[in-house]
Amino acid sequence: MSEGTKHMVSRAGVDIAVRDHGGRGATVVLLHGGGRDMDDWRRVTPLLAEAGLRVVTADLRGHGASGPALWSWPDAIDDLAAVIDRLGLGEPAVAGHSLGGIVAALWATRRPRCPLAVNVDGHTNPTGPFDLDAGAARAAEQTMRGFLEEEVRRAGDPALTRLVAELGALDLFATYRAARCPLVVVQSEGSDLEELLPPQVATAFAAYRRGFARELAAVAAATPLLSVLHVATGHDVHLEAPERVAGLILERLVPAGAGYRPADR
């Protein structure tokens, strides 16, 4: 497929790089994860476009070809709104991976007419809840916080410091409870990240994953607009299982009988 039409959308002094892949069907905007760019959706974009969707990808502020800027959730949401307005997209679906997935979840709290928001394995700082007793949970939280603080200090990047602080300040479960449009949270079940962590940190992170999954299930049970999909991949769900990610978007956006069939590959 072609690379699409490139645009640069300016908002509040920050340029946001956008690529419109065209199409006449329902529209979906795809947002990448932290430290990446719109090309991260390269395996999913053609599957959506071939099924007739209009696919738009964008680089988040401070990422890829977009302008440098410190991170904030309100700014990220306003950037997305500016892109949608500039390209005349109306009320598109929004799907994101990791950091972009959290932006999609926040979008769902503000846009009741959005047909679908998808958070593909987007999490805030892994500092709780933990699937441990109270004393062990406190120790695990201290371990994770200390690890994060050391990694940020070692990087010495003000933009990363700001991003980690913003992640730590966001209540993701409250965000899910506040969804005003259909929101799908895709939860990976792989352990690829744990293999890269020091043993004590990996143990704490595994307890966090179990605790988060338990709490997420409880929130989903009490939130009609929220659904959870578990996939047996690592964090990069959209790269490891692009057909699965494309399929969950298409089955919710393409009318029955319109010609879409799940990819058998």
Disulfide bonds with the S-S distance in Angstrom:
none
